[in-house]
């Protein structure tokens, strides 16, 4: 079955421990709903740096990555349907880029 990278953009840090627990429960429920399709739960990402032939930019880029997950799905459409359940998508605080991991 094909694998897909869910690359997260946006989101927000919880403002309290209670909010943090609520957010983690939402992510846990979403991951649970996907079951064995979650190949690697990944996690949040720190500030990225962009490396190019002109040097290293330390500003996180135009659309900084906030985390990633690897899943298996029948096809791109099925993976996108799974991504719609992401807590950041549901609350409007972020987005999920869905890209197939091509086998070379």
C-alpha positions in Angstrom: 0.0 0.0 0.0 1.4 3.5 -0.8 2.7 5.7 2.0 2.0 9.4 2.4 3.6 12.2 4.3 1.3 14.4 6.2 3.2 17.7 6.6 1.6 20.0 9.1 1.7 23.8 8.8 0.4 26.1 11.5 -1.3 25.1 14.7 -0.7 26.8 18.0 0.8 26.0 21.3 -1.7 25.3 24.1 -2.1 28.1 26.5 -2.5 26.0 29.6 -1.8 22.4 30.8 -5.5 21.7 30.6 -5.7 22.9 27.0 -2.6 20.8 26.3 -4.3 17.7 27.6 -7.4 18.4 25.5 -5.3 18.9 22.4 -3.3 15.7 23.0 -6.6 13.8 23.5 -7.9 15.1 20.2 -4.7 14.1 18.4 -4.8 10.7 20.1 -8.4 10.2 19.0 -7.6 11.1 15.4 -4.6 8.7 15.3 -6.8 6.0 16.9 -9.4 6.5 14.2 -6.7 5.8 11.5 -5.5 2.7 13.3 -2.8 0.7 11.6 -2.7 3.2 8.7 -0.4 5.3 10.9 3.1 4.0 10.0 5.1 6.6 11.9 3.3 9.1 14.2 6.1 11.6 13.8 5.5 14.6 15.9 5.9 18.4 16.2 8.8 20.1 14.5 11.0 23.0 15.7 11.9 26.0 13.6 13.3 24.9 10.3 16.2 26.3 8.3 16.3 26.3 4.5 19.5 25.2 2.8 20.1 26.3 -0.8 23.1 26.9 -3.0 23.1 30.5 -1.7 23.4 29.6 2.0 21.2 28.8 5.0 18.1 30.8 5.8 17.1 30.5 9.4 13.6 32.0 9.2 11.6 28.8 8.8 10.8 29.5 5.1 7.6 30.8 3.5 5.4 28.2 5.1 7.2 26.7 8.1 6.6 23.0 8.9 5.1 22.4 12.3 5.2 18.6 12.2 4.8 15.4 10.2 3.2 11.9 10.2 3.6 9.0 7.8 0.5 7.0 6.9 -0.5 4.3 4.5 -3.6 4.7 2.3 -5.0 3.2 -0.9 -4.4 6.4 -2.9 -4.0 10.2 -2.6 -7.8 10.7 -2.2 -8.0 8.3 0.7 -5.0 10.0 2.3 -6.6 13.4 1.9 -9.8 12.1 3.5 -7.8 10.9 6.5 -6.0 14.3 6.8 -9.4 16.1 7.0 -9.7 14.6 10.5 -6.6 16.4 11.7 -7.3 18.6 14.8 -5.5 21.6 13.2 -7.7 21.3 10.1 -10.9 20.9 12.1 -10.2 23.9 14.4 -8.9 26.1 11.5 -5.5 26.7 13.1 -3.4 24.9 10.4 -3.3 22.8 7.3 -2.0 19.4 6.2 0.0 18.9 3.0 -0.4 15.3 1.7 2.4 14.0 -0.5 2.9 10.4 -1.7 6.3 8.9 -0.7 7.4 7.5 -4.0 9.3 4.2 -4.1 12.5 4.5 -6.1 
